[in-house]
């Protein structure tokens, strides 16, 4: 990733700020996809930049080309990390936002819960 205009970032083919993100994409309804993202690095705006580069900006993210919405639709359903020798895991389904409340979207999110509740090895 390299700095772009107006405080934004963009993907680059090489450089010192490597950004690695694993992702899975699910069609929810025509014109709407749900992405489950697993960042392996922690770069500024990494997830926003990665999705924009796929021509799939985050709904509500005006800085990176997302359509206007009642909120920004980047939500951390699970956070896992190791700190001071201990492993921490926090999980929270989205509870706000009209799109998250749509039955088809909500059902898809619930069906994906096992993806982020698997035992963690601490390697990523």
Buried (B, 14 or more C-beta within 10 A) or exposed (E): BEEEEEEBBBBBEEEEEEBEBEBEEBEBEEEBBBBBBBBEEEBEBBBBBBBBEEEBBBBBBEBBBBEEBEBBBBBEBBEBEEEEEEEEEEEEEBEEBEBBEBEEBBEBBEEBEEEBEEEBEEEE
